[in-house]
Amino acid sequence: MTSSNTQQHFLLVDDDDVFCSILSRALERREITTSTANSPQQAIELIHQMGNIFSHAVIDLNMGKESGLSLIPQLLNLDAQLKIVVLTGYSSIATTVEAIKRGASNYLCKPASVDEILAAFNENNVSEQKLVSSKPLSVDRLEWEYIQKTLAEHDGNVSATARALGMHRRTLQRKLQKKPVQE
């Protein structure tokens, strides 16, 4: 954790220590103070310890078995003015919509540059045009989107999602471990 600037203070929540460290250094070069947490629980503890000093939060969507989506309303309950950007390497329309519904300011796919992250805070919300392409999705991408939508409906419960999709849990786990199909 680092502290210096009182104007902007970013909370970085990601289970990848290297990513947090690189993003933190890049933000601090821009004179933005950062604090890092490696789990949703650690983020909440950090806020309770330090008070509501954060102006922005960058949250990873998938942190091990935990979802960054559940952290969004918790953070906003503690500070309704907090601007939140969700980052993920496993993007889907369903999780994007869910993140925005829960109060995130924006949603970006990894890898995202520091400039893209900062720009995402300046945009009001994710526009529908960013979510929906004019080009039809491939069958593989449609499958990925449907799986993500069903997973979100079951609060990330893989077993319940597998039952709802009529597939074996291990098959679903293998599909979820793969990178999303490119559009």
Residue pairs with C-beta under 8 A, 6 or more apart in sequence:
1 34
1 35
1 36
1 46
2 24
2 28
2 33
2 34
2 35
3 9
3 33
3 35
4 28
4 31
4 33
5 31
5 32
5 33
6 33
7 55
8 32
8 33
8 55
8 56
9 32
9 33
9 34
9 35
9 53
9 54
9 55
9 56
10 27
10 32
10 33
10 34
10 35
10 54
10 55
10 56
10 57
10 58
11 34
11 35
11 36
11 37
11 43
11 46
11 47
11 54
11 56
11 57
11 58
11 75
12 20
12 23
12 24
12 34
12 35
12 36
12 37
12 57
12 58
13 36
13 37
13 38
13 39
13 40
13 42
13 43
13 57
13 58
13 59
13 60
13 63
13 68
13 71
14 20
14 23
14 36
14 38
14 58
14 59
14 60
14 63
14 87
15 38
15 39
15 60
15 63
15 64
16 60
17 38
19 60
20 36
20 38
21 36
23 34
23 58
23 114
23 117
24 34
24 36
26 114
27 34
27 114
28 34
30 114
30 118
35 46
35 50
35 54
37 43
37 45
37 46
38 63
39 63
39 64
39 66
40 63
40 66
40 68
40 70
40 71
40 74
43 57
43 59
43 71
43 75
44 71
44 74
44 75
44 78
47 54
47 75
47 78
47 79
52 78
52 79
52 82
54 79
54 82
55 81
55 82
55 83
56 82
56 83
56 84
56 85
56 121
57 75
57 82
57 83
57 84
57 85
58 84
58 85
58 87
58 117
59 68
59 71
59 72
59 75
59 84
59 85
59 86
59 87
59 104
60 68
60 86
60 87
60 88
61 67
61 68
61 69
61 86
61 87
61 88
61 90
61 95
61 99
62 68
62 88
62 89
62 90
67 156
68 86
68 88
68 99
69 86
69 95
69 98
69 99
69 102
69 152
69 156
72 84
72 86
72 99
72 102
72 103
72 104
73 102
73 103
75 82
75 84
76 82
76 84
76 102
76 103
83 105
83 121
84 103
84 104
84 105
85 104
85 105
85 106
85 107
85 108
85 117
85 120
85 121
86 95
86 99
86 104
86 106
86 107
86 108
87 108
87 109
87 110
87 112
87 117
88 95
88 107
88 108
88 109
88 110
89 109
89 110
89 179
90 148
90 176
90 179
90 180
91 107
91 109
91 180
92 144
92 145
92 148
92 149
92 180
93 131
93 132
93 145
93 148
93 149
94 145
94 148
94 149
94 151
94 152
95 107
95 148
95 152
96 107
96 126
96 131
97 131
98 152
99 107
100 107
100 125
100 126
105 120
105 121
105 123
105 124
105 125
106 120
106 121
106 123
106 125
106 126
107 120
107 126
108 116
108 117
108 120
112 120
133 183
135 183
137 145
137 183
138 181
138 183
140 181
141 180
141 181
141 182
141 183
143 175
143 181
144 175
144 180
144 181
147 161
147 165
147 172
147 175
147 176
150 161
150 164
150 165
151 157
151 158
151 161
151 176
153 161
153 164
154 160
154 161
154 164
158 169
158 172
158 173
158 176
159 169
161 172
162 168
162 169
162 171
162 172
165 172
